[in-house]
């Protein structure tokens, strides 16, 4: 039981970000953030027409979730 608590505590510590980020790491994080943003809403109408309702998230360059995929920055 103790070992399990210890590993859970270590996992929590591993996923934390530093309070003061190095400029190069900040730059990489901002680039990844831009890549995962939703596409503008007008792209949906341009591609599918006015009648079709599609989420703008379909047209992003890279699909990534903060929980599923880590960046290893």
PDB file of N, CA, C and O in Angstrom:
ATOM      1  N   UNK A   1       0.826  -1.201   0.000  1.00  0.00           N
ATOM      2  CA  UNK A   1       0.000   0.000   0.000  1.00  0.00           C
ATOM      3  C   UNK A   1       0.864   1.258   0.000  1.00  0.00           C
ATOM      4  O   UNK A   1       0.578   2.215  -0.719  1.00  0.00           O
ATOM      5  N   UNK A   2       1.930   1.252   0.814  1.00  0.00           N
ATOM      6  CA  UNK A   2       2.816   2.413   0.877  1.00  0.00           C
ATOM      7  C   UNK A   2       3.492   2.669  -0.462  1.00  0.00           C
ATOM      8  O   UNK A   2       3.628   3.809  -0.905  1.00  0.00           O
ATOM      9  N   UNK A   3       3.910   1.582  -1.090  1.00  0.00           N
ATOM     10  CA  UNK A   3       4.604   1.703  -2.375  1.00  0.00           C
ATOM     11  C   UNK A   3       3.697   2.345  -3.418  1.00  0.00           C
ATOM     12  O   UNK A   3       4.150   3.163  -4.219  1.00  0.00           O
ATOM     13  N   UNK A   4       2.428   1.980  -3.409  1.00  0.00           N
ATOM     14  CA  UNK A   4       1.480   2.530  -4.378  1.00  0.00           C
ATOM     15  C   UNK A   4       1.299   4.035  -4.162  1.00  0.00           C
ATOM     16  O   UNK A   4       1.267   4.808  -5.120  1.00  0.00           O
ATOM     17  N   UNK A   5       1.181   4.439  -2.903  1.00  0.00           N
ATOM     18  CA  UNK A   5       1.036   5.865  -2.599  1.00  0.00           C
ATOM     19  C   UNK A   5       2.267   6.637  -3.059  1.00  0.00           C
ATOM     20  O   UNK A   5       2.165   7.749  -3.578  1.00  0.00           O
ATOM     21  N   UNK A   6       3.427   6.026  -2.858  1.00  0.00           N
ATOM     22  CA  UNK A   6       4.679   6.684  -3.239  1.00  0.00           C
ATOM     23  C   UNK A   6       4.761   6.864  -4.755  1.00  0.00           C
ATOM     24  O   UNK A   6       5.172   7.919  -5.238  1.00  0.00           O
ATOM     25  N   UNK A   7       4.370   5.835  -5.499  1.00  0.00           N
ATOM     26  CA  UNK A   7       4.421   5.946  -6.963  1.00  0.00           C
ATOM     27  C   UNK A   7       3.418   6.971  -7.468  1.00  0.00           C
ATOM     28  O   UNK A   7       3.703   7.699  -8.419  1.00  0.00           O
ATOM     29  N   UNK A   8       2.234   7.039  -6.837  1.00  0.00           N
ATOM     30  CA  UNK A   8       1.253   8.043  -7.230  1.00  0.00           C
ATOM     31  C   UNK A   8       1.785   9.442  -6.969  1.00  0.00           C
ATOM     32  O   UNK A   8       1.600  10.349  -7.781  1.00  0.00           O
ATOM     33  N   UNK A   9       2.442   9.611  -5.841  1.00  0.00           N
ATOM     34  CA  UNK A   9       3.011  10.911  -5.506  1.00  0.00           C
ATOM     35  C   UNK A   9       4.102  11.297  -6.509  1.00  0.00           C
ATOM     36  O   UNK A   9       4.203  12.457  -6.910  1.00  0.00           O
ATOM     37  N   UNK A  10       4.911  10.324  -6.905  1.00  0.00           N
ATOM     38  CA  UNK A  10       5.972  10.589  -7.879  1.00  0.00           C
ATOM     39  C   UNK A  10       5.400  10.958  -9.240  1.00  0.00           C
ATOM     40  O   UNK A  10       5.926  11.834  -9.926  1.00  0.00           O
ATOM     41  N   UNK A  11       4.323  10.287  -9.625  1.00  0.00           N
ATOM     42  CA  UNK A  11       3.680  10.600 -10.907  1.00  0.00           C
ATOM     43  C   UNK A  11       3.170  12.029 -10.917  1.00  0.00           C
ATOM     44  O   UNK A  11       3.315  12.740 -11.911  1.00  0.00           O
ATOM     45  N   UNK A  12       2.566  12.453  -9.802  1.00  0.00           N
ATOM     46  CA  UNK A  12       2.062  13.812  -9.710  1.00  0.00           C
ATOM     47  C   UNK A  12       3.193  14.818  -9.824  1.00  0.00           C
ATOM     48  O   UNK A  12       3.043  15.850 -10.478  1.00  0.00           O
ATOM     49  N   UNK A  13       4.314  14.528  -9.198  1.00  0.00           N
ATOM     50  CA  UNK A  13       5.455  15.442  -9.237  1.00  0.00           C
ATOM     51  C   UNK A  13       6.049  15.538 -10.632  1.00  0.00           C
ATOM     52  O   UNK A  13       6.507  16.604 -11.044  1.00  0.00           O
ATOM     53  N   UNK A  14       6.043  14.434 -11.359  1.00  0.00           N
ATOM     54  CA  UNK A  14       6.656  14.391 -12.682  1.00  0.00           C
ATOM     55  C   UNK A  14       5.921  15.263 -13.697  1.00  0.00           C
ATOM     56  O   UNK A  14       6.542  15.814 -14.606  1.00  0.00           O
ATOM     57  N   UNK A  15       4.604  15.390 -13.547  1.00  0.00           N
ATOM     58  CA  UNK A  15       3.815  16.104 -14.537  1.00  0.00           C
ATOM     59  C   UNK A  15       3.742  17.605 -14.303  1.00  0.00           C
ATOM     60  O   UNK A  15       3.093  18.310 -15.076  1.00  0.00           O
ATOM     61  N   UNK A  16       4.382  18.107 -13.270  1.00  0.00           N
ATOM     62  CA  UNK A  16       4.318  19.539 -12.965  1.00  0.00           C
ATOM     63  C   UNK A  16       5.215  20.332 -13.909  1.00  0.00           C
ATOM     64  O   UNK A  16       6.244  19.842 -14.373  1.00  0.00           O
ATOM     65  N   UNK A  17       4.801  21.569 -14.181  1.00  0.00           N
ATOM     66  CA  UNK A  17       5.621  22.490 -14.978  1.00  0.00           C
ATOM     67  C   UNK A  17       6.395  23.378 -14.022  1.00  0.00           C
ATOM     68  O   UNK A  17       5.977  23.609 -12.887  1.00  0.00           O
ATOM     69  N   UNK A  18       7.517  23.867 -14.491  1.00  0.00           N
ATOM     70  CA  UNK A  18       8.291  24.802 -13.687  1.00  0.00           C
ATOM     71  C   UNK A  18       7.579  26.147 -13.637  1.00  0.00           C
ATOM     72  O   UNK A  18       6.887  26.532 -14.579  1.00  0.00           O
ATOM     73  N   UNK A  19       7.757  26.852 -12.530  1.00  0.00           N
ATOM     74  CA  UNK A  19       7.133  28.166 -12.410  1.00  0.00           C
ATOM     75  C   UNK A  19       7.792  29.149 -13.369  1.00  0.00           C
ATOM     76  O   UNK A  19       7.110  29.923 -14.041  1.00  0.00           O
ATOM     77  N   UNK A  20       9.119  29.116 -13.429  1.00  0.00           N
ATOM     78  CA  UNK A  20       9.860  29.994 -14.334  1.00  0.00           C
ATOM     79  C   UNK A  20      10.338  29.172 -15.521  1.00  0.00           C
ATOM     80  O   UNK A  20      11.196  28.301 -15.385  1.00  0.00           O
ATOM     81  N   UNK A  21       9.774  29.459 -16.677  1.00  0.00           N
ATOM     82  CA  UNK A  21      10.086  28.670 -17.865  1.00  0.00           C
ATOM     83  C   UNK A  21      11.183  29.350 -18.678  1.00  0.00           C
ATOM     84  O   UNK A  21      11.207  30.575 -18.798  1.00  0.00           O
ATOM     85  N   UNK A  22      12.076  28.561 -19.225  1.00  0.00           N
ATOM     86  CA  UNK A  22      13.129  29.084 -20.085  1.00  0.00           C
ATOM     87  C   UNK A  22      12.488  29.594 -21.374  1.00  0.00           C
ATOM     88  O   UNK A  22      11.537  28.987 -21.866  1.00  0.00           O
ATOM     89  N   UNK A  23      12.990  30.697 -21.927  1.00  0.00           N
ATOM     90  CA  UNK A  23      12.380  31.271 -23.131  1.00  0.00           C
ATOM     91  C   UNK A  23      12.255  30.299 -24.300  1.00  0.00           C
ATOM     92  O   UNK A  23      11.276  30.356 -25.045  1.00  0.00           O
ATOM     93  N   UNK A  24      13.231  29.408 -24.473  1.00  0.00           N
ATOM     94  CA  UNK A  24      13.158  28.467 -25.595  1.00  0.00           C
ATOM     95  C   UNK A  24      12.026  27.461 -25.402  1.00  0.00           C
ATOM     96  O   UNK A  24      11.333  27.105 -26.356  1.00  0.00           O
ATOM     97  N   UNK A  25      11.842  27.005 -24.160  1.00  0.00           N
ATOM     98  CA  UNK A  25      10.748  26.069 -23.874  1.00  0.00           C
ATOM     99  C   UNK A  25       9.405  26.772 -24.059  1.00  0.00           C
ATOM    100  O   UNK A  25       8.455  26.190 -24.582  1.00  0.00           O
ATOM    101  N   UNK A  26       9.340  28.038 -23.622  1.00  0.00           N
ATOM    102  CA  UNK A  26       8.117  28.819 -23.782  1.00  0.00           C
ATOM    103  C   UNK A  26       7.773  28.981 -25.253  1.00  0.00           C
ATOM    104  O   UNK A  26       6.606  28.928 -25.643  1.00  0.00           O
ATOM    105  N   UNK A  27       8.804  29.180 -26.061  1.00  0.00           N
ATOM    106  CA  UNK A  27       8.606  29.343 -27.503  1.00  0.00           C
ATOM    107  C   UNK A  27       8.050  28.066 -28.122  1.00  0.00           C
ATOM    108  O   UNK A  27       7.133  28.116 -28.942  1.00  0.00           O
ATOM    109  N   UNK A  28       8.605  26.923 -27.729  1.00  0.00           N
ATOM    110  CA  UNK A  28       8.125  25.637 -28.247  1.00  0.00           C
ATOM    111  C   UNK A  28       6.683  25.362 -27.819  1.00  0.00           C
ATOM    112  O   UNK A  28       5.873  24.876 -28.608  1.00  0.00           O
ATOM    113  N   UNK A  29       6.374  25.679 -26.557  1.00  0.00           N
ATOM    114  CA  UNK A  29       5.013  25.482 -26.063  1.00  0.00           C
ATOM    115  C   UNK A  29       4.021  26.363 -26.810  1.00  0.00           C
ATOM    116  O   UNK A  29       2.913  25.926 -27.122  1.00  0.00           O
ATOM    117  N   UNK A  30       4.410  27.596 -27.097  1.00  0.00           N
ATOM    118  CA  UNK A  30       3.496  28.492 -27.802  1.00  0.00           C
ATOM    119  C   UNK A  30       3.273  28.020 -29.238  1.00  0.00           C
ATOM    120  O   UNK A  30       2.176  28.171 -29.777  1.00  0.00           O
ATOM    121  N   UNK A  31       4.307  27.450 -29.858  1.00  0.00           N
ATOM    122  CA  UNK A  31       4.146  26.924 -31.221  1.00  0.00           C
ATOM    123  C   UNK A  31       3.162  25.757 -31.223  1.00  0.00           C
ATOM    124  O   UNK A  31       2.292  25.674 -32.090  1.00  0.00           O
ATOM    125  N   UNK A  32       3.302  24.861 -30.253  1.00  0.00           N
ATOM    126  CA  UNK A  32       2.393  23.715 -30.165  1.00  0.00           C
ATOM    127  C   UNK A  32       0.963  24.174 -29.878  1.00  0.00           C
ATOM    128  O   UNK A  32      -0.001  23.580 -30.362  1.00  0.00           O
ATOM    129  N   UNK A  33       0.842  25.232 -29.087  1.00  0.00           N
ATOM    130  CA  UNK A  33      -0.492  25.768 -28.774  1.00  0.00           C
ATOM    131  C   UNK A  33      -1.159  26.320 -30.031  1.00  0.00           C
ATOM    132  O   UNK A  33      -2.359  26.132 -30.232  1.00  0.00           O
ATOM    133  N   UNK A  34      -0.402  26.988 -30.859  1.00  0.00           N
ATOM    134  CA  UNK A  34      -0.947  27.536 -32.103  1.00  0.00           C
ATOM    135  C   UNK A  34      -1.401  26.423 -33.047  1.00  0.00           C
ATOM    136  O   UNK A  34      -2.406  26.561 -33.745  1.00  0.00           O
ATOM    137  N   UNK A  35      -0.654  25.324 -33.063  1.00  0.00           N
ATOM    138  CA  UNK A  35      -0.978  24.217 -33.965  1.00  0.00           C
ATOM    139  C   UNK A  35      -2.281  23.524 -33.583  1.00  0.00           C
ATOM    140  O   UNK A  35      -2.971  22.987 -34.449  1.00  0.00           O
ATOM    141  N   UNK A  36      -2.624  23.530 -32.297  1.00  0.00           N
ATOM    142  CA  UNK A  36      -3.806  22.786 -31.870  1.00  0.00           C
ATOM    143  C   UNK A  36      -5.045  23.655 -31.749  1.00  0.00           C
ATOM    144  O   UNK A  36      -6.089  23.164 -31.321  1.00  0.00           O
ATOM    145  N   UNK A  37      -4.966  24.917 -32.107  1.00  0.00           N
ATOM    146  CA  UNK A  37      -6.142  25.785 -32.042  1.00  0.00           C
ATOM    147  C   UNK A  37      -7.171  25.375 -33.089  1.00  0.00           C
ATOM    148  O   UNK A  37      -6.847  24.745 -34.096  1.00  0.00           O
ATOM    149  N   UNK A  38      -8.421  25.751 -32.824  1.00  0.00           N
ATOM    150  CA  UNK A  38      -9.464  25.499 -33.810  1.00  0.00           C
ATOM    151  C   UNK A  38      -9.245  26.363 -35.028  1.00  0.00           C
ATOM    152  O   UNK A  38      -8.687  27.457 -34.941  1.00  0.00           O
ATOM    153  N   UNK A  39      -9.685  25.868 -36.155  1.00  0.00           N
ATOM    154  CA  UNK A  39      -9.639  26.657 -37.384  1.00  0.00           C
ATOM    155  C   UNK A  39     -10.700  27.747 -37.305  1.00  0.00           C
ATOM    156  O   UNK A  39     -11.650  27.612 -36.534  1.00  0.00           O
ATOM    157  N   UNK A  40     -10.567  28.823 -38.077  1.00  0.00           N
ATOM    158  CA  UNK A  40     -11.601  29.855 -38.086  1.00  0.00           C
ATOM    159  C   UNK A  40     -12.944  29.283 -38.561  1.00  0.00           C
ATOM    160  O   UNK A  40     -12.986  28.373 -39.389  1.00  0.00           O
ATOM    161  N   UNK A  41     -14.030  29.830 -38.025  1.00  0.00           N
ATOM    162  CA  UNK A  41     -15.361  29.281 -38.313  1.00  0.00           C
ATOM    163  C   UNK A  41     -15.728  29.366 -39.798  1.00  0.00           C
ATOM    164  O   UNK A  41     -16.488  28.539 -40.300  1.00  0.00           O
ATOM    165  N   UNK A  42     -15.182  30.372 -40.500  1.00  0.00           N
ATOM    166  CA  UNK A  42     -15.564  30.545 -41.902  1.00  0.00           C
ATOM    167  C   UNK A  42     -14.984  29.447 -42.796  1.00  0.00           C
ATOM    168  O   UNK A  42     -15.471  29.243 -43.908  1.00  0.00           O
ATOM    169  N   UNK A  43     -13.953  28.738 -42.331  1.00  0.00           N
ATOM    170  CA  UNK A  43     -13.388  27.646 -43.139  1.00  0.00           C
ATOM    171  C   UNK A  43     -14.386  26.508 -43.297  1.00  0.00           C
ATOM    172  O   UNK A  43     -14.404  25.827 -44.323  1.00  0.00           O
ATOM    173  N   UNK A  44     -15.227  26.300 -42.264  1.00  0.00           N
ATOM    174  CA  UNK A  44     -16.236  25.241 -42.326  1.00  0.00           C
ATOM    175  C   UNK A  44     -17.232  25.548 -43.440  1.00  0.00           C
ATOM    176  O   UNK A  44     -17.583  24.675 -44.234  1.00  0.00           O
ATOM    177  N   UNK A  45     -17.681  26.798 -43.487  1.00  0.00           N
ATOM    178  CA  UNK A  45     -18.650  27.183 -44.520  1.00  0.00           C
ATOM    179  C   UNK A  45     -18.022  27.138 -45.909  1.00  0.00           C
ATOM    180  O   UNK A  45     -18.684  26.805 -46.892  1.00  0.00           O
ATOM    181  N   UNK A  46     -16.739  27.478 -45.976  1.00  0.00           N
ATOM    182  CA  UNK A  46     -16.047  27.474 -47.272  1.00  0.00           C
ATOM    183  C   UNK A  46     -15.909  26.046 -47.808  1.00  0.00           C
ATOM    184  O   UNK A  46     -16.087  25.808 -49.003  1.00  0.00           O
ATOM    185  N   UNK A  47     -15.594  25.102 -46.924  1.00  0.00           N
ATOM    186  CA  UNK A  47     -15.364  23.719 -47.353  1.00  0.00           C
ATOM    187  C   UNK A  47     -16.666  22.960 -47.572  1.00  0.00           C
ATOM    188  O   UNK A  47     -16.836  22.292 -48.592  1.00  0.00           O
ATOM    189  N   UNK A  48     -17.600  23.063 -46.599  1.00  0.00           N
ATOM    190  CA  UNK A  48     -18.799  22.222 -46.622  1.00  0.00           C
ATOM    191  C   UNK A  48     -20.059  22.928 -47.107  1.00  0.00           C
ATOM    192  O   UNK A  48     -21.044  22.266 -47.432  1.00  0.00           O
ATOM    193  N   UNK A  49     -20.049  24.235 -47.161  1.00  0.00           N
ATOM    194  CA  UNK A  49     -21.264  24.968 -47.523  1.00  0.00           C
ATOM    195  C   UNK A  49     -22.004  25.420 -46.271  1.00  0.00           C
ATOM    196  O   UNK A  49     -21.644  25.052 -45.153  1.00  0.00           O
ATOM    197  N   UNK A  50     -23.035  26.216 -46.475  1.00  0.00           N
ATOM    198  CA  UNK A  50     -23.729  26.848 -45.363  1.00  0.00           C
ATOM    199  C   UNK A  50     -24.556  25.868 -44.536  1.00  0.00           C
ATOM    200  O   UNK A  50     -24.696  26.050 -43.327  1.00  0.00           O
ATOM    201  N   UNK A  51     -25.101  24.839 -45.164  1.00  0.00           N
ATOM    202  CA  UNK A  51     -26.016  23.928 -44.475  1.00  0.00           C
ATOM    203  C   UNK A  51     -25.353  22.930 -43.544  1.00  0.00           C
ATOM    204  O   UNK A  51     -25.966  22.509 -42.563  1.00  0.00           O
ATOM    205  N   UNK A  52     -24.138  22.549 -43.819  1.00  0.00           N
ATOM    206  CA  UNK A  52     -23.470  21.500 -43.045  1.00  0.00           C
ATOM    207  C   UNK A  52     -22.899  22.064 -41.757  1.00  0.00           C
ATOM    208  O   UNK A  52     -22.223  23.093 -41.769  1.00  0.00           O
ATOM    209  N   UNK A  53     -23.172  21.391 -40.642  1.00  0.00           N
ATOM    210  CA  UNK A  53     -22.659  21.848 -39.356  1.00  0.00           C
ATOM    211  C   UNK A  53     -21.529  20.936 -38.907  1.00  0.00           C
ATOM    212  O   UNK A  53     -21.765  19.790 -38.523  1.00  0.00           O
ATOM    213  N   UNK A  54     -20.313  21.437 -38.955  1.00  0.00           N
ATOM    214  CA  UNK A  54     -19.122  20.667 -38.596  1.00  0.00           C
ATOM    215  C   UNK A  54     -18.325  21.486 -37.593  1.00  0.00           C
ATOM    216  O   UNK A  54     -18.271  22.712 -37.689  1.00  0.00           O
ATOM    217  N   UNK A  55     -17.717  20.822 -36.651  1.00  0.00           N
ATOM    218  CA  UNK A  55     -16.907  21.517 -35.645  1.00  0.00           C
ATOM    219  C   UNK A  55     -15.610  22.034 -36.273  1.00  0.00           C
ATOM    220  O   UNK A  55     -14.973  21.308 -37.037  1.00  0.00           O
ATOM    221  N   UNK A  56     -15.205  23.273 -35.969  1.00  0.00           N
ATOM    222  CA  UNK A  56     -13.975  23.833 -36.543  1.00  0.00           C
ATOM    223  C   UNK A  56     -12.710  23.095 -36.104  1.00  0.00           C
ATOM    224  O   UNK A  56     -11.659  23.244 -36.726  1.00  0.00           O
ATOM    225  N   UNK A  57     -12.806  22.302 -35.036  1.00  0.00           N
ATOM    226  CA  UNK A  57     -11.655  21.546 -34.555  1.00  0.00           C
ATOM    227  C   UNK A  57     -11.193  20.477 -35.536  1.00  0.00           C
ATOM    228  O   UNK A  57     -10.076  19.972 -35.430  1.00  0.00           O
ATOM    229  N   UNK A  58     -12.049  20.136 -36.484  1.00  0.00           N
ATOM    230  CA  UNK A  58     -11.680  19.130 -37.490  1.00  0.00           C
ATOM    231  C   UNK A  58     -10.562  19.615 -38.406  1.00  0.00           C
ATOM    232  O   UNK A  58      -9.801  18.817 -38.953  1.00  0.00           O
ATOM    233  N   UNK A  59     -10.475  20.917 -38.562  1.00  0.00           N
ATOM    234  CA  UNK A  59      -9.553  21.471 -39.548  1.00  0.00           C
ATOM    235  C   UNK A  59      -8.259  21.998 -38.942  1.00  0.00           C
ATOM    236  O   UNK A  59      -7.582  22.829 -39.547  1.00  0.00           O
ATOM    237  N   UNK A  60      -7.914  21.520 -37.749  1.00  0.00           N
ATOM    238  CA  UNK A  60      -6.650  21.957 -37.151  1.00  0.00           C
ATOM    239  C   UNK A  60      -5.504  21.169 -37.755  1.00  0.00           C
ATOM    240  O   UNK A  60      -5.687  20.075 -38.288  1.00  0.00           O
ATOM    241  N   UNK A  61      -4.310  21.754 -37.659  1.00  0.00           N
ATOM    242  CA  UNK A  61      -3.138  21.095 -38.236  1.00  0.00           C
ATOM    243  C   UNK A  61      -2.782  19.839 -37.453  1.00  0.00           C
ATOM    244  O   UNK A  61      -2.533  18.787 -38.043  1.00  0.00           O
ATOM    245  N   UNK A  62      -2.756  19.943 -36.124  1.00  0.00           N
ATOM    246  CA  UNK A  62      -2.374  18.820 -35.277  1.00  0.00           C
ATOM    247  C   UNK A  62      -3.436  18.659 -34.207  1.00  0.00           C
ATOM    248  O   UNK A  62      -3.784  19.624 -33.527  1.00  0.00           O
ATOM    249  N   UNK A  63      -3.953  17.454 -34.051  1.00  0.00           N
ATOM    250  CA  UNK A  63      -4.935  17.208 -33.004  1.00  0.00           C
ATOM    251  C   UNK A  63      -4.212  16.576 -31.809  1.00  0.00           C
ATOM    252  O   UNK A  63      -3.600  15.513 -31.917  1.00  0.00           O
ATOM    253  N   UNK A  64      -4.303  17.262 -30.678  1.00  0.00           N
ATOM    254  CA  UNK A  64      -3.607  16.791 -29.485  1.00  0.00           C
ATOM    255  C   UNK A  64      -4.401  17.212 -28.256  1.00  0.00           C
ATOM    256  O   UNK A  64      -5.012  18.280 -28.231  1.00  0.00           O
ATOM    257  N   UNK A  65      -4.385  16.354 -27.234  1.00  0.00           N
ATOM    258  CA  UNK A  65      -5.027  16.672 -25.971  1.00  0.00           C
ATOM    259  C   UNK A  65      -3.981  16.693 -24.881  1.00  0.00           C
ATOM    260  O   UNK A  65      -3.051  15.886 -24.906  1.00  0.00           O
ATOM    261  N   UNK A  66      -4.105  17.582 -23.937  1.00  0.00           N
ATOM    262  CA  UNK A  66      -3.085  17.733 -22.896  1.00  0.00           C
ATOM    263  C   UNK A  66      -2.975  16.506 -22.000  1.00  0.00           C
ATOM    264  O   UNK A  66      -1.928  16.276 -21.395  1.00  0.00           O
ATOM    265  N   UNK A  67      -4.039  15.719 -21.908  1.00  0.00           N
ATOM    266  CA  UNK A  67      -3.966  14.519 -21.085  1.00  0.00           C
ATOM    267  C   UNK A  67      -3.421  13.313 -21.827  1.00  0.00           C
ATOM    268  O   UNK A  67      -2.632  12.542 -21.282  1.00  0.00           O
ATOM    269  N   UNK A  68      -3.851  13.151 -23.087  1.00  0.00           N
ATOM    270  CA  UNK A  68      -3.493  11.937 -23.824  1.00  0.00           C
ATOM    271  C   UNK A  68      -2.050  11.933 -24.291  1.00  0.00           C
ATOM    272  O   UNK A  68      -1.331  10.955 -24.083  1.00  0.00           O
ATOM    273  N   UNK A  69      -1.619  13.022 -24.921  1.00  0.00           N
ATOM    274  CA  UNK A  69      -0.308  13.035 -25.564  1.00  0.00           C
ATOM    275  C   UNK A  69       0.570  14.101 -24.938  1.00  0.00           C
ATOM    276  O   UNK A  69       0.199  15.274 -24.904  1.00  0.00           O
ATOM    277  N   UNK A  70       1.730  13.700 -24.443  1.00  0.00           N
ATOM    278  CA  UNK A  70       2.676  14.645 -23.857  1.00  0.00           C
ATOM    279  C   UNK A  70       3.632  15.135 -24.938  1.00  0.00           C
ATOM    280  O   UNK A  70       3.903  14.423 -25.906  1.00  0.00           O
ATOM    281  N   UNK A  71       4.139  16.350 -24.771  1.00  0.00           N
ATOM    282  CA  UNK A  71       4.945  16.978 -25.812  1.00  0.00           C
ATOM    283  C   UNK A  71       6.424  16.629 -25.750  1.00  0.00           C
ATOM    284  O   UNK A  71       7.109  16.650 -26.773  1.00  0.00           O
ATOM    285  N   UNK A  72       6.922  16.308 -24.558  1.00  0.00           N
ATOM    286  CA  UNK A  72       8.350  16.065 -24.340  1.00  0.00           C
ATOM    287  C   UNK A  72       9.166  17.279 -24.764  1.00  0.00           C
ATOM    288  O   UNK A  72      10.178  17.157 -25.455  1.00  0.00           O
ATOM    289  N   UNK A  73       8.709  18.447 -24.338  1.00  0.00           N
ATOM    290  CA  UNK A  73       9.405  19.695 -24.675  1.00  0.00           C
ATOM    291  C   UNK A  73      10.574  19.879 -23.745  1.00  0.00           C
ATOM    292  O   UNK A  73      11.300  20.868 -23.852  1.00  0.00           O
TER     293      UNK A  73
END
